[in-house]
Amino acid sequence: MNAEYTKKLEAVIKQMLTPLKDVPLKLVIEVIAGCRIIPFDRSDIVDARLLDDLKKTAVIAGSEFNKLGVARSRPNEIGNDIEPFVIDALNQSGYRAAVPITAKGKKKSAGYPDIELVDDSGRTSYLECKTFNIENVDTTQRSFYLSPSTDFKITKDAHHFAMSFEVSVAGRRKNKNLYKCRSWKVLTLDELDVDVKYEFNTDNKRLYAEKLVLAEGKL
């Protein structure tokens, strides 16, 4: 490998690793999924009704969650725990709500978005469940993640929302903090900007390849 080629290759890799800032989520979704994020229109009567239902859903889901709460080591694990309560509340409100079905026809719980909801007219919306701590809600702590996939969960033009619950410690259970919800937010994601940070990764097969092993033993 000559020096000029190596230099060009290094320059390309450095450029690849430069993070992209403030990329509109709606553009990312359109490129990855070929689907549009439909902007939420506060003046539209159908959108207004949908927002009312989402507000009722947040109250029902949060109230049901609080009947027992959940014991966790870390508060950022609670987003997954509250999803079933949100799905149940949406179904009670007349929506068909479930884990999204991918383009290949599979139900996929991991990754964005968490829930697909369909109203009685057949209109689809996507919903992400989040939790937050009031002490860091205004910080730059990362709280939204989206990873491209060959079998993406977004298959339709739709509104994109997030339903986020403020959680706090309400006691102890089995040597873990007991968390309950104190408030909620419904967010529209049509104007959300995201950052892109590249990474390199590998798998066990390559990491533990014989050519890399310097020593090993049994205990």
C-alpha positions, 0 to 999 in steps of 0.5 A: 500500500503506497503512501499516497493511497494510505493518506487518502484512505485516512482522510476518508475515514476521518471524514466518515467519523465526523459527527453530523449535527442537527439532521431533521428526523423526517429526512432520516425516516424518508431516506431509510424507510421511504415514508414521510413523517406527517406534520401534526396540525393543531388546527386540524379537527382530526389531529386535535381529537388524536391529541386528546386521546393521547392525553387521556392515554397518558393519564390512564397508563400512568395511573395504572402503572402507579398502582404497583410501580416498578422496581429497577436498578436504573431509571432509564430501564422504565421506558420498556416497562411502561409500554404495555400500559400505554398499549392497553390504554390506547386499545381502551380508547378505541385504537388498534395499538401493538408492537409495529410489524416490519416490512417483512411481516415480523413483530419487532419490539426492539428499536424505534418506534415502540408502538403503532396505533391505528384509528377507526378510519385506518390512519396510522401513527407511531409512538415512542415511549420515554421516561425522564427525570425532572433534574436532567430534562434540560440537559444534553444527555442523550435520550433518543436513539434510532439505528438503521435496519434492513427490516425497518419498523416504519412502513407507512406515512404517519404522525410520529409522537413520543409519550414521556413520563416523569419518574421518581423514586417512591420507595424501595422493593427487593433492594431496588428503587421503586419508581412511579410516574409524576407527570407526562408529556406528549411530543410531536417528532416532526420537527425533531433534529438528531445527530449521527455518530459513527462507530466501528464494531465487531462480533465474537467470531472475529474478536476471539479469532485464534490469530488474536489469542496471545494466551488462555487458560482454565480456572 
